[in-house]
Amino acid sequence: MDGKLKKRIIMFYSAGVVNLLIGIYVLFFGRSFLPDDKITMLILFFLGFAAIDFWMPQMIKKKAAEELAKQEALRQGTGASDSRSSAP
């Protein structure tokens, strides 16, 4: 995996942690400064985005692994066909 993908994965995990912490903060301390309907909406919002932020790196890793396998298969396929065509 190249550096750009690793950086993107780290950014998603970092955003997930931030969203999770904000969601937990609103859950425990939101009653002091927000009405109940806003608390529920904000908790769902932040925890929903935290779930997406933790799910996306899994999909990025899966897509990168599939792309690597496809490139490897293509390389194996062209290498095998080149050796056959060069034979007398």
N, CA, C and O atoms as CSV, one atom per row, in Angstrom:
chain,resi,resn,atom,element,x,y,z
A,1,MET,N,N,0.848,-1.171,0.000
A,1,MET,CA,C,0.000,0.000,0.000
A,1,MET,C,C,0.898,1.241,0.000
A,1,MET,O,O,1.880,1.311,0.738
A,2,ASP,N,N,0.549,2.198,-0.825
A,2,ASP,CA,C,1.385,3.380,-0.940
A,2,ASP,C,C,1.075,4.407,0.150
A,2,ASP,O,O,0.131,4.250,0.925
A,3,GLY,N,N,1.884,5.449,0.187
A,3,GLY,CA,C,1.783,6.444,1.243
A,3,GLY,C,C,0.486,7.235,1.237
A,3,GLY,O,O,-0.017,7.617,2.294
A,4,LYS,N,N,-0.067,7.485,0.031
A,4,LYS,CA,C,-1.316,8.251,-0.043
A,4,LYS,C,C,-2.465,7.479,0.598
A,4,LYS,O,O,-3.297,8.060,1.295
A,5,LEU,N,N,-2.509,6.172,0.362
A,5,LEU,CA,C,-3.583,5.371,0.956
A,5,LEU,C,C,-3.433,5.284,2.474
A,5,LEU,O,O,-4.420,5.366,3.206
A,6,LYS,N,N,-2.202,5.120,2.939
A,6,LYS,CA,C,-1.981,5.070,4.386
A,6,LYS,C,C,-2.388,6.386,5.044
A,6,LYS,O,O,-2.997,6.393,6.113
A,7,LYS,N,N,-2.046,7.500,4.394
A,7,LYS,CA,C,-2.412,8.803,4.941
A,7,LYS,C,C,-3.929,8.967,4.976
A,7,LYS,O,O,-4.478,9.481,5.951
A,8,ARG,N,N,-4.608,8.530,3.912
A,8,ARG,CA,C,-6.064,8.629,3.862
A,8,ARG,C,C,-6.705,7.763,4.950
A,8,ARG,O,O,-7.675,8.176,5.584
A,9,ILE,N,N,-6.162,6.567,5.162
A,9,ILE,CA,C,-6.698,5.681,6.197
A,9,ILE,C,C,-6.509,6.301,7.578
A,9,ILE,O,O,-7.415,6.258,8.410
A,10,ILE,N,N,-5.350,6.869,7.817
A,10,ILE,CA,C,-5.088,7.514,9.115
A,10,ILE,C,C,-6.033,8.697,9.327
A,10,ILE,O,O,-6.517,8.920,10.437
A,11,MET,N,N,-6.291,9.443,8.272
A,11,MET,CA,C,-7.203,10.586,8.389
A,11,MET,C,C,-8.626,10.119,8.709
A,11,MET,O,O,-9.310,10.749,9.515
A,12,PHE,N,N,-9.079,9.030,8.091
A,12,PHE,CA,C,-10.407,8.513,8.402
A,12,PHE,C,C,-10.486,8.051,9.857
A,12,PHE,O,O,-11.459,8.350,10.549
A,13,TYR,N,N,-9.474,7.328,10.323
A,13,TYR,CA,C,-9.483,6.884,11.714
A,13,TYR,C,C,-9.449,8.068,12.682
A,13,TYR,O,O,-10.125,8.052,13.711
A,14,SER,N,N,-8.666,9.089,12.352
A,14,SER,CA,C,-8.601,10.281,13.205
A,14,SER,C,C,-9.956,10.987,13.259
A,14,SER,O,O,-10.408,11.390,14.331
A,15,ALA,N,N,-10.592,11.134,12.113
A,15,ALA,CA,C,-11.914,11.764,12.081
A,15,ALA,C,C,-12.934,10.923,12.846
A,15,ALA,O,O,-13.822,11.468,13.501
A,16,GLY,N,N,-12.810,9.602,12.767
A,16,GLY,CA,C,-13.708,8.723,13.510
A,16,GLY,C,C,-13.568,8.890,15.007
A,16,GLY,O,O,-14.560,8.911,15.736
A,17,VAL,N,N,-12.336,9.009,15.463
A,17,VAL,CA,C,-12.099,9.201,16.894
A,17,VAL,C,C,-12.666,10.542,17.348
A,17,VAL,O,O,-13.286,10.628,18.408
A,18,VAL,N,N,-12.455,11.587,16.550
A,18,VAL,CA,C,-12.978,12.916,16.905
A,18,VAL,C,C,-14.508,12.883,16.964
A,18,VAL,O,O,-15.102,13.381,17.920
A,19,ASN,N,N,-15.148,12.294,15.943
A,19,ASN,CA,C,-16.609,12.203,15.933
A,19,ASN,C,C,-17.119,11.381,17.109
A,19,ASN,O,O,-18.134,11.724,17.714
A,20,LEU,N,N,-16.426,10.308,17.430
A,20,LEU,CA,C,-16.824,9.476,18.565
A,20,LEU,C,C,-16.722,10.251,19.881
A,20,LEU,O,O,-17.625,10.179,20.715
A,21,LEU,N,N,-15.638,10.983,20.066
A,21,LEU,CA,C,-15.472,11.767,21.294
A,21,LEU,C,C,-16.519,12.870,21.408
A,21,LEU,O,O,-17.064,13.101,22.487
A,22,ILE,N,N,-16.799,13.547,20.306
A,22,ILE,CA,C,-17.819,14.598,20.346
A,22,ILE,C,C,-19.191,14.000,20.635
A,22,ILE,O,O,-19.967,14.569,21.403
A,23,GLY,N,N,-19.496,12.858,20.026
A,23,GLY,CA,C,-20.771,12.187,20.290
A,23,GLY,C,C,-20.916,11.779,21.745
A,23,GLY,O,O,-21.985,11.936,22.335
A,24,ILE,N,N,-19.846,11.258,22.322
A,24,ILE,CA,C,-19.877,10.870,23.741
A,24,ILE,C,C,-20.010,12.105,24.630
A,24,ILE,O,O,-20.724,12.078,25.632
A,25,TYR,N,N,-19.318,13.192,24.262
A,25,TYR,CA,C,-19.425,14.424,25.029
A,25,TYR,C,C,-20.868,14.929,25.041
A,25,TYR,O,O,-21.394,15.296,26.092
A,26,VAL,N,N,-21.502,14.947,23.874
A,26,VAL,CA,C,-22.894,15.405,23.794
A,26,VAL,C,C,-23.798,14.473,24.585
A,26,VAL,O,O,-24.750,14.921,25.224
A,27,LEU,N,N,-23.507,13.187,24.546
A,27,LEU,CA,C,-24.309,12.212,25.285
A,27,LEU,C,C,-24.283,12.489,26.787
A,27,LEU,O,O,-25.327,12.454,27.439
A,28,PHE,N,N,-23.109,12.762,27.337
A,28,PHE,CA,C,-22.993,12.944,28.784
A,28,PHE,C,C,-23.251,14.372,29.257
A,28,PHE,O,O,-23.824,14.573,30.327
A,29,PHE,N,N,-22.837,15.357,28.476
A,29,PHE,CA,C,-22.910,16.741,28.948
A,29,PHE,C,C,-23.873,17.618,28.159
A,29,PHE,O,O,-23.996,18.807,28.456
A,30,GLY,N,N,-24.552,17.069,27.172
A,30,GLY,CA,C,-25.426,17.863,26.329
A,30,GLY,C,C,-26.675,18.363,27.015
A,30,GLY,O,O,-27.228,19.384,26.606
A,31,ARG,N,N,-27.136,17.681,28.039
A,31,ARG,CA,C,-28.368,18.077,28.722
A,31,ARG,C,C,-28.249,19.444,29.393
A,31,ARG,O,O,-29.257,20.108,29.631
A,32,SER,N,N,-27.041,19.858,29.694
A,32,SER,CA,C,-26.879,21.138,30.375
A,32,SER,C,C,-27.050,22.337,29.438
A,32,SER,O,O,-27.313,23.446,29.903
A,33,PHE,N,N,-26.906,22.130,28.127
A,33,PHE,CA,C,-26.988,23.281,27.230
A,33,PHE,C,C,-27.812,23.045,25.964
A,33,PHE,O,O,-27.873,23.930,25.111
A,34,LEU,N,N,-28.449,21.878,25.814
A,34,LEU,CA,C,-29.259,21.604,24.620
A,34,LEU,C,C,-30.592,20.974,25.005
A,34,LEU,O,O,-30.675,20.274,26.014
A,35,PRO,N,N,-31.636,21.215,24.214
A,35,PRO,CA,C,-32.903,20.505,24.446
A,35,PRO,C,C,-32.768,19.031,24.042
A,35,PRO,O,O,-31.858,18.661,23.301
A,36,ASP,N,N,-33.685,18.201,24.538
A,36,ASP,CA,C,-33.579,16.758,24.351
A,36,ASP,C,C,-33.607,16.321,22.883
A,36,ASP,O,O,-32.871,15.416,22.491
A,37,ASP,N,N,-34.457,16.964,22.072
A,37,ASP,CA,C,-34.525,16.545,20.667
A,37,ASP,C,C,-33.229,16.861,19.916
A,37,ASP,O,O,-32.834,16.106,19.027
A,38,LYS,N,N,-32.570,17.954,20.256
A,38,LYS,CA,C,-31.289,18.297,19.633
A,38,LYS,C,C,-30.192,17.335,20.073
A,38,LYS,O,O,-29.309,16.993,19.286
A,39,ILE,N,N,-30.246,16.902,21.322
A,39,ILE,CA,C,-29.239,15.966,21.830
A,39,ILE,C,C,-29.296,14.670,21.046
A,39,ILE,O,O,-28.265,14.163,20.605
A,40,THR,N,N,-30.484,14.135,20.871
A,40,THR,CA,C,-30.631,12.881,20.146
A,40,THR,C,C,-30.141,13.013,18.719
A,40,THR,O,O,-29.437,12.138,18.215
A,41,MET,N,N,-30.512,14.109,18.062
A,41,MET,CA,C,-30.100,14.323,16.683
A,41,MET,C,C,-28.574,14.442,16.577
A,41,MET,O,O,-27.970,13.856,15.678
A,42,LEU,N,N,-27.954,15.189,17.480
A,42,LEU,CA,C,-26.503,15.354,17.440
A,42,LEU,C,C,-25.765,14.055,17.756
A,42,LEU,O,O,-24.747,13.754,17.134
A,43,ILE,N,N,-26.265,13.297,18.703
A,43,ILE,CA,C,-25.629,12.012,19.033
A,43,ILE,C,C,-25.680,11.084,17.832
A,43,ILE,O,O,-24.678,10.460,17.482
A,44,LEU,N,N,-26.842,10.990,17.201
A,44,LEU,CA,C,-26.955,10.135,16.016
A,44,LEU,C,C,-26.057,10.634,14.890
A,44,LEU,O,O,-25.443,9.832,14.185
A,45,PHE,N,N,-25.976,11.928,14.718
A,45,PHE,CA,C,-25.137,12.513,13.680
A,45,PHE,C,C,-23.668,12.160,13.895
A,45,PHE,O,O,-23.017,11.637,12.990
A,46,PHE,N,N,-23.145,12.441,15.080
A,46,PHE,CA,C,-21.723,12.211,15.334
A,46,PHE,C,C,-21.379,10.728,15.376
A,46,PHE,O,O,-20.347,10.325,14.839
A,47,LEU,N,N,-22.210,9.917,15.995
A,47,LEU,CA,C,-21.907,8.487,16.044
A,47,LEU,C,C,-22.090,7.833,14.672
A,47,LEU,O,O,-21.393,6.871,14.346
A,48,GLY,N,N,-23.018,8.346,13.872
A,48,GLY,CA,C,-23.174,7.846,12.508
A,48,GLY,C,C,-21.940,8.131,11.659
A,48,GLY,O,O,-21.455,7.259,10.938
A,49,PHE,N,N,-21.439,9.355,11.753
A,49,PHE,CA,C,-20.229,9.674,11.000
A,49,PHE,C,C,-19.015,8.937,11.554
A,49,PHE,O,O,-18.107,8.603,10.793
A,50,ALA,N,N,-18.977,8.676,12.849
A,50,ALA,CA,C,-17.885,7.875,13.398
A,50,ALA,C,C,-17.927,6.462,12.813
A,50,ALA,O,O,-16.885,5.898,12.479
A,51,ALA,N,N,-19.116,5.893,12.689
A,51,ALA,CA,C,-19.241,4.562,12.099
A,51,ALA,C,C,-18.763,4.568,10.647
A,51,ALA,O,O,-18.066,3.648,10.219
A,52,ILE,N,N,-19.132,5.594,9.896
A,52,ILE,CA,C,-18.682,5.693,8.505
A,52,ILE,C,C,-17.163,5.865,8.445
A,52,ILE,O,O,-16.500,5.277,7.590
A,53,ASP,N,N,-16.620,6.673,9.355
A,53,ASP,CA,C,-15.178,6.907,9.363
A,53,ASP,C,C,-14.387,5.650,9.728
A,53,ASP,O,O,-13.240,5.510,9.304
A,54,PHE,N,N,-14.963,4.749,10.491
A,54,PHE,CA,C,-14.281,3.501,10.802
A,54,PHE,C,C,-14.536,2.437,9.738
A,54,PHE,O,O,-13.759,1.489,9.624
A,55,TRP,N,N,-15.597,2.572,8.966
A,55,TRP,CA,C,-15.921,1.609,7.913
A,55,TRP,C,C,-15.132,1.886,6.632
A,55,TRP,O,O,-14.713,0.956,5.944
A,56,MET,N,N,-14.934,3.148,6.320
A,56,MET,CA,C,-14.261,3.512,5.066
A,56,MET,C,C,-12.842,2.952,4.933
A,56,MET,O,O,-12.502,2.478,3.849
A,57,PRO,N,N,-11.998,2.977,5.962
A,57,PRO,CA,C,-10.664,2.383,5.794
A,57,PRO,C,C,-10.718,0.894,5.442
A,57,PRO,O,O,-9.860,0.397,4.712
A,58,GLN,N,N,-11.712,0.192,5.954
A,58,GLN,CA,C,-11.844,-1.216,5.597
A,58,GLN,C,C,-12.112,-1.367,4.106
A,58,GLN,O,O,-11.553,-2.249,3.454
A,59,MET,N,N,-12.962,-0.510,3.573
A,59,MET,CA,C,-13.266,-0.556,2.144
A,59,MET,C,C,-12.062,-0.117,1.305
A,59,MET,O,O,-11.823,-0.669,0.231
A,60,ILE,N,N,-11.314,0.860,1.785
A,60,ILE,CA,C,-10.120,1.303,1.070
A,60,ILE,C,C,-9.098,0.174,1.020
A,60,ILE,O,O,-8.501,-0.076,-0.027
A,61,LYS,N,N,-8.892,-0.509,2.145
A,61,LYS,CA,C,-7.958,-1.631,2.176
A,61,LYS,C,C,-8.417,-2.748,1.248
A,61,LYS,O,O,-7.607,-3.336,0.531
A,62,LYS,N,N,-9.711,-3.042,1.259
A,62,LYS,CA,C,-10.250,-4.107,0.406
A,62,LYS,C,C,-10.069,-3.755,-1.071
A,62,LYS,O,O,-9.664,-4.599,-1.870
A,63,LYS,N,N,-10.370,-2.512,-1.427
A,63,LYS,CA,C,-10.230,-2.079,-2.822
A,63,LYS,C,C,-8.769,-2.097,-3.247
A,63,LYS,O,O,-8.463,-2.482,-4.375
A,64,ALA,N,N,-7.859,-1.689,-2.364
A,64,ALA,CA,C,-6.435,-1.698,-2.692
A,64,ALA,C,C,-5.937,-3.123,-2.866
A,64,ALA,O,O,-5.125,-3.385,-3.753
A,65,ALA,N,N,-6.405,-4.044,-2.042
A,65,ALA,CA,C,-6.001,-5.446,-2.172
A,65,ALA,C,C,-6.522,-6.046,-3.484
A,65,ALA,O,O,-5.814,-6.802,-4.149
A,66,GLU,N,N,-7.752,-5.708,-3.848
A,66,GLU,CA,C,-8.303,-6.195,-5.122
A,66,GLU,C,C,-7.523,-5.632,-6.298
A,66,GLU,O,O,-7.230,-6.347,-7.256
A,67,GLU,N,N,-7.189,-4.355,-6.226
A,67,GLU,CA,C,-6.427,-3.724,-7.308
A,67,GLU,C,C,-5.035,-4.343,-7.420
A,67,GLU,O,O,-4.542,-4.563,-8.526
A,68,LEU,N,N,-4.405,-4.624,-6.293
A,68,LEU,CA,C,-3.092,-5.253,-6.298
A,68,LEU,C,C,-3.168,-6.662,-6.881
A,68,LEU,O,O,-2.298,-7.066,-7.652
A,69,ALA,N,N,-4.204,-7.403,-6.513
A,69,ALA,CA,C,-4.381,-8.747,-7.059
A,69,ALA,C,C,-4.630,-8.704,-8.560
A,69,ALA,O,O,-4.133,-9.550,-9.303
A,70,LYS,N,N,-5.404,-7.713,-9.002
A,70,LYS,CA,C,-5.682,-7.567,-10.439
A,70,LYS,C,C,-4.403,-7.244,-11.198
A,70,LYS,O,O,-4.158,-7.794,-12.272
A,71,GLN,N,N,-3.586,-6.351,-10.640
A,71,GLN,CA,C,-2.317,-6.015,-11.296
A,71,GLN,C,C,-1.383,-7.213,-11.322
A,71,GLN,O,O,-0.688,-7.438,-12.313
A,72,GLU,N,N,-1.361,-7.970,-10.260
A,72,GLU,CA,C,-0.507,-9.151,-10.191
A,72,GLU,C,C,-0.962,-10.208,-11.194
A,72,GLU,O,O,-0.136,-10.849,-11.845
A,73,ALA,N,N,-2.274,-10.388,-11.317
A,73,ALA,CA,C,-2.798,-11.346,-12.297
A,73,ALA,C,C,-2.491,-10.887,-13.714
A,73,ALA,O,O,-2.153,-11.700,-14.574
A,74,LEU,N,N,-2.606,-9.599,-13.956
A,74,LEU,CA,C,-2.287,-9.062,-15.272
A,74,LEU,C,C,-0.804,-9.254,-15.582
A,74,LEU,O,O,-0.433,-9.610,-16.700
A,75,ARG,N,N,0.025,-9.017,-14.591
A,75,ARG,CA,C,1.466,-9.188,-14.767
A,75,ARG,C,C,1.797,-10.660,-15.025
A,75,ARG,O,O,2.626,-10.969,-15.881
A,76,GLN,N,N,1.155,-11.559,-14.292
A,76,GLN,CA,C,1.375,-12.992,-14.501
A,76,GLN,C,C,0.864,-13.410,-15.876
A,76,GLN,O,O,1.496,-14.212,-16.564
A,77,GLY,N,N,-0.277,-12.865,-16.267
A,77,GLY,CA,C,-0.848,-13.204,-17.571
A,77,GLY,C,C,0.004,-12.726,-18.718
A,77,GLY,O,O,0.202,-13.467,-19.681
A,78,THR,N,N,0.513,-11.517,-18.650
A,78,THR,CA,C,1.352,-11.003,-19.737
A,78,THR,C,C,2.712,-11.681,-19.734
A,78,THR,O,O,3.296,-11.887,-20.798
A,79,GLY,N,N,3.219,-12.026,-18.581
A,79,GLY,CA,C,4.505,-12.726,-18.505
A,79,GLY,C,C,4.413,-14.112,-19.114
A,79,GLY,O,O,5.347,-14.555,-19.783
A,80,ALA,N,N,3.302,-14.804,-18.896
A,80,ALA,CA,C,3.119,-16.143,-19.453
A,80,ALA,C,C,2.916,-16.078,-20.957
A,80,ALA,O,O,3.440,-16.920,-21.686
A,81,SER,N,N,2.168,-15.094,-21.433
A,81,SER,CA,C,1.926,-14.997,-22.873
A,81,SER,C,C,3.178,-14.553,-23.612
A,81,SER,O,O,3.395,-14.959,-24.754
A,82,ASP,N,N,4.018,-13.714,-22.974
A,82,ASP,CA,C,5.264,-13.292,-23.616
A,82,ASP,C,C,6.221,-14.465,-23.794
A,82,ASP,O,O,6.877,-14.585,-24.829
A,83,SER,N,N,6.299,-15.327,-22.786
A,83,SER,CA,C,7.213,-16.452,-22.878
A,83,SER,C,C,6.737,-17.451,-23.918
A,83,SER,O,O,7.571,-18.083,-24.567
A,84,ARG,N,N,5.444,-17.620,-24.103
A,84,ARG,CA,C,4.919,-18.534,-25.121
A,84,ARG,C,C,5.154,-17.988,-26.531
A,84,ARG,O,O,5.502,-18.735,-27.445
A,85,SER,N,N,4.961,-16.682,-26.695
A,85,SER,CA,C,5.090,-16.113,-28.032
A,85,SER,C,C,6.533,-16.046,-28.475
A,85,SER,O,O,6.786,-16.042,-29.680
A,86,SER,N,N,7.482,-15.994,-27.579
A,86,SER,CA,C,8.896,-15.913,-27.952
A,86,SER,C,C,9.474,-17.300,-28.216
A,86,SER,O,O,10.582,-17.400,-28.742
A,87,ALA,N,N,8.768,-18.364,-27.871
A,87,ALA,CA,C,9.265,-19.713,-28.112
A,87,ALA,C,C,9.171,-20.038,-29.600
A,87,ALA,O,O,8.223,-19.617,-30.263
A,88,PRO,N,N,10.159,-20.796,-30.143
A,88,PRO,CA,C,10.138,-21.118,-31.577
A,88,PRO,C,C,9.099,-22.142,-31.962
A,88,PRO,O,O,8.985,-22.494,-33.136
